[in-house]
Amino acid sequence: MHRKRLGKIDIQMERDHIDLLAFAGHKGLMGPQGTGVLISKQDYGLEPLIHGGTGTHSELERQPEQWPERYEACTLNTPGIAGLLAGVQAIKEKGIDSIRSHEEELMRTFIEGLTKLEYVTCYGPRDLQKRVAVVSFHVEHISSHEIAMILDSTYQIAVRAGLHCSPKTHKYLKTIDEGLVRVSFGPYNTMDQVERLLDAVKEITEAFTN
């Protein structure tokens, strides 16, 4: 299975030799949380995770064989699907290249700013072509959750903190105890917001280390 961040990178199933493409709707496509898509090049005989409630084959105890009903048990999340469609349409209007260029500039400024701060370690490839606009960092001797709470309560800046559903990665990075702060930039973020975030991280770091 091939998983990438749609809405940020040009993906073509035939060109990229993808058989199964799964993606969440709430990340690069700006759809609601709880939405996602699985695109299958052909029938690989996948077993559905949930059975029942198709609305069209109520007499069956198992899912029908035809697509897409085989994988769509229960009432569909119609508002979520409509929201995902709106997100996809917004991405198409802005254009993937335009979005990536904008986010890359924000990411470059943020990473360059972090590297100038003492006690701060930034993770991920330095080659921006090998990553999307998601940056994780660690401040020495400060829990990632504490940084996130201060950013939220004092600066009204939302980030994610902790292990990010990837404990083995954090064991490898030796950040399992304090976790990392993760910042994601999107098409509607601005350079002023990046500068404000950098100033906030600097102030927090200086308050804890001086």
C-alpha positions as CSV (number, residue, x, y, z in Angstrom):
1,M,0.0,0.0,0.0
2,H,1.3,3.5,-0.9
3,R,0.3,6.3,1.5
4,K,1.2,9.9,0.7
5,R,-0.1,13.4,1.6
6,L,-2.5,14.2,-1.1
7,G,-3.1,17.8,-1.9
8,K,0.6,18.6,-1.4
9,I,2.3,16.2,-3.9
10,D,1.4,15.3,-7.5
11,I,0.3,11.6,-7.4
12,Q,-0.7,9.5,-10.4
13,M,-1.5,5.9,-9.8
14,E,-0.5,4.6,-13.2
15,R,2.7,6.6,-13.4
16,D,3.7,5.9,-9.8
17,H,2.8,2.2,-10.0
18,I,0.3,2.4,-7.2
19,D,-2.1,-0.5,-6.6
20,L,-3.8,0.7,-3.5
21,L,-3.9,4.3,-2.5
22,A,-5.3,5.3,0.9
23,F,-5.5,8.8,2.3
24,A,-7.1,10.8,5.0
25,G,-9.4,13.6,4.0
26,H,-8.4,15.9,6.9
27,K,-4.8,16.4,6.1
28,G,-3.6,17.9,2.7
29,L,-7.1,17.9,1.3
30,M,-8.6,20.1,4.0
31,G,-11.6,17.9,4.5
32,P,-13.3,17.0,7.9
33,Q,-11.7,14.6,10.3
34,G,-13.1,11.1,10.1
35,T,-13.1,11.1,6.3
36,G,-10.8,9.1,4.0
37,V,-10.6,7.3,0.7
38,L,-9.2,4.0,-0.5
39,I,-8.6,3.7,-4.3
40,S,-8.0,0.2,-5.6
41,K,-6.6,-0.4,-9.0
42,Q,-8.4,-3.8,-9.2
43,D,-10.3,-6.2,-7.0
44,Y,-7.8,-7.7,-4.6
45,G,-10.4,-9.5,-2.6
46,L,-10.1,-7.3,0.5
47,E,-12.3,-8.2,3.4
48,P,-14.5,-5.5,4.8
49,L,-13.9,-4.4,8.4
50,I,-17.6,-3.8,9.2
51,H,-20.7,-5.7,8.0
52,G,-24.3,-4.7,7.7
53,G,-26.5,-1.7,7.1
54,T,-25.9,-1.1,3.4
55,G,-29.5,0.2,3.0
56,T,-29.9,-1.8,-0.3
57,H,-29.1,-5.4,0.8
58,S,-30.6,-5.6,4.2
59,E,-31.4,-9.3,3.8
60,L,-27.7,-10.2,3.7
61,E,-25.7,-11.0,6.8
62,R,-22.5,-10.0,5.1
63,Q,-21.6,-7.2,2.7
64,P,-22.6,-7.6,-1.0
65,E,-19.9,-8.5,-3.5
66,Q,-20.1,-5.5,-5.7
67,W,-18.3,-2.2,-5.2
68,P,-18.5,0.2,-3.5
69,E,-21.2,-1.4,-1.3
70,R,-18.8,-4.1,-0.2
71,Y,-16.8,-1.6,1.8
72,E,-19.6,0.8,2.8
73,A,-21.4,-0.6,5.7
74,C,-23.9,1.5,7.8
75,T,-25.1,5.0,6.9
76,L,-22.5,7.0,5.0
77,N,-21.1,10.1,6.5
78,T,-22.8,12.4,4.0
79,P,-21.8,15.7,5.6
80,G,-18.2,14.5,5.9
81,I,-18.2,13.5,2.2
82,A,-19.6,16.9,1.2
83,G,-16.9,18.6,3.3
84,L,-14.2,16.5,1.7
85,L,-15.5,17.4,-1.8
86,A,-15.3,21.1,-0.8
87,G,-11.7,20.7,0.3
88,V,-10.8,18.9,-2.9
89,Q,-12.4,21.7,-5.0
90,A,-10.5,24.3,-3.0
91,I,-7.2,22.5,-3.6
92,K,-8.0,22.3,-7.4
93,E,-8.7,26.0,-7.5
94,K,-5.4,27.0,-5.7
95,G,-3.4,24.4,-7.5
96,I,-1.0,21.9,-6.0
97,D,2.2,23.6,-7.3
98,S,1.0,26.9,-5.9
99,I,0.2,25.4,-2.5
100,R,3.5,23.5,-2.3
101,S,5.5,26.6,-3.1
102,H,3.7,28.7,-0.5
103,E,4.0,26.0,2.2
104,E,7.7,25.3,1.3
105,E,8.5,29.0,1.9
106,L,6.8,29.0,5.3
107,M,8.6,25.8,6.2
108,R,12.0,27.1,5.1
109,T,11.6,30.2,7.2
110,F,10.5,28.3,10.2
111,I,13.3,25.7,10.1
112,E,15.9,28.4,9.5
113,G,14.5,30.3,12.5
114,L,14.5,27.2,14.8
115,T,18.1,26.3,13.9
116,K,19.2,29.7,15.3
117,L,17.6,29.0,18.7
118,E,19.7,27.5,21.4
119,Y,18.4,24.3,23.1
120,V,16.1,23.6,20.1
121,T,16.5,20.5,17.9
122,C,14.6,20.3,14.6
123,Y,13.9,16.9,13.1
124,G,13.5,15.8,9.4
125,P,15.4,16.1,6.1
126,R,17.1,19.4,5.4
127,D,16.3,18.9,1.8
128,L,12.8,20.5,1.6
129,Q,12.0,18.6,-1.6
130,K,12.0,15.4,0.5
131,R,9.3,16.6,2.9
132,V,6.0,18.3,3.2
133,A,5.3,21.3,5.5
134,V,5.2,19.4,8.7
135,V,8.0,20.3,11.2
136,S,8.8,18.5,14.5
137,F,11.1,20.0,17.1
138,H,12.2,19.5,20.7
139,V,13.3,22.0,23.3
140,E,15.8,20.7,25.8
141,H,14.4,19.9,29.2
142,I,10.8,21.0,28.3
143,S,8.0,18.6,27.7
144,S,6.3,18.9,24.3
145,H,2.9,19.0,26.0
146,E,4.0,21.9,28.2
147,I,5.1,23.9,25.1
148,A,1.9,23.1,23.3
149,M,-0.2,24.2,26.3
150,I,1.7,27.5,26.6
151,L,1.5,28.2,22.9
152,D,-2.3,27.6,23.1
153,S,-3.1,29.5,26.3
154,T,-0.7,32.4,25.9
155,Y,-0.2,32.9,22.2
156,Q,-3.3,31.3,20.7
157,I,-1.2,29.0,18.5
158,A,-2.4,25.4,18.0
159,V,0.2,22.7,17.5
160,R,0.3,19.0,18.3
161,A,2.5,17.5,21.0
162,G,3.5,14.0,22.1
163,L,4.3,10.8,20.2
164,H,2.0,11.4,17.2
165,C,0.9,7.7,17.0
166,S,4.5,6.6,16.3
167,P,6.1,5.5,19.5
168,K,8.8,3.4,17.7
169,T,9.9,6.5,15.8
170,H,10.3,8.4,19.1
171,K,12.2,5.5,20.7
172,Y,14.6,5.7,17.7
173,L,14.9,9.4,18.1
174,K,15.2,9.1,21.9
175,T,12.3,11.4,22.4
176,I,9.9,8.9,23.9
177,D,9.8,10.6,27.3
178,E,9.1,14.2,26.3
179,G,7.8,13.8,22.8
180,L,8.0,16.4,20.1
181,V,6.1,19.5,19.1
182,R,4.7,19.2,15.6
183,V,3.8,22.2,13.5
184,S,1.8,21.9,10.2
185,F,1.6,24.7,7.7
186,G,-1.3,24.9,5.3
187,P,-2.3,27.1,2.3
188,Y,-4.0,29.7,4.5
189,N,-1.1,30.2,6.9
190,T,0.9,33.4,6.5
191,M,4.6,34.5,7.0
192,D,3.5,36.7,9.8
193,Q,2.1,33.7,11.6
194,V,5.4,31.9,11.2
195,E,7.3,34.8,12.6
196,R,4.9,35.0,15.5
197,L,5.4,31.3,16.2
198,L,9.2,31.6,16.1
199,D,9.0,34.5,18.6
200,A,6.8,32.5,20.9
201,V,9.1,29.5,20.8
202,K,12.1,31.8,21.5
203,E,10.3,33.4,24.5
204,I,9.3,30.0,25.9
205,T,12.8,28.6,25.5
206,E,14.4,31.6,27.2
207,A,11.9,31.5,30.1
208,F,12.8,27.9,30.8
209,T,16.5,27.9,30.3
210,N,17.6,31.3,31.8
